[in-house]
Amino acid sequence: MTAQQTHASELKLFPDWKWKSWWTVLTGIMLLMMVGVIAFIVFQPIQVLPRIRLAPGFALIDQNGQRLTNEDLRGRYVLYNFTYTDCRAPECPQLDLLMREVQQRLDEAQTDGTPVALVTIAFDAEEATPEKLRAYAQTLGADTSNWHFISGNPERMKDIVGGGFEVYYEKLDNGEYKFTPTMILVDGWGIVRAVYNARAYEPDADRIIRHLGILAKELRESKGVARLGYEAAHLFLCYAS
């Protein structure tokens, strides 16, 4: 073999070796990443509540005749429920008693100081005057310092409740309402993070209190490099039960 042939052979072999080495390294990195992703999904070291959708904007009137808007609640965790003012258990499937239990147990929720507001939206807007809302709150023994009872323009209620919160209700011929008993948890940025009804999370005070803590933990820890872990938890649907 001539010197020229030997040199050509070396030039040919070196790129092949270099390419194979880089391919081996890249394959190893990809395998490690896949193993890491699978382990993250299986063991879920970080659990979050899903970012479902943006909660609707509203401007409604509360039990004191005061205007309450969604912007007034910004920066708080807000738990909503939906009913009508003549709704009474056990004949009427409403969740006000569960709201009252949550209010009574708010000191158990580890929210790191983030305030929690409770809001009951009465969709029987024509009947839900401030006086009637106030009487409804008194019947429940509600502490209205952080539990608001609100209603408003009948034409807007369908947009807010049905369209925005996606809660079904329908007025029947006898004046009563058929509706899906639902509670909705919204974070401080106005994003729906949990829906509690028969089709999603089962409404349960223990679960709601725990979910408030999960929101607070994400707010506290989702900073710097740790934020990547929380975004991965959202990406891979590592949702708390």
Secondary structure as UniProt FT lines:
FT   HELIX           3..43
FT   STRAND          53..54
FT   STRAND          59..62
FT   TURN            63..64
FT   STRAND          67..69
FT   HELIX           71..73
FT   TURN            74..75
FT   STRAND          77..83
FT   TURN            85..86
FT   TURN            89..91
FT   HELIX           96..104
FT   HELIX           106..108
FT   TURN            112..113
FT   STRAND          116..122
FT   TURN            125..127
FT   HELIX           130..140
FT   TURN            144..146
FT   STRAND          147..151
FT   HELIX           154..157
FT   HELIX           158..164
FT   STRAND          169..171
FT   TURN            173..174
FT   STRAND          177..179
FT   STRAND          183..186
FT   TURN            188..189
FT   STRAND          191..196
FT   TURN            198..199
FT   HELIX           205..221
FT   TURN            224..225
FT   HELIX           226..235
FT   TURN            236..237
//
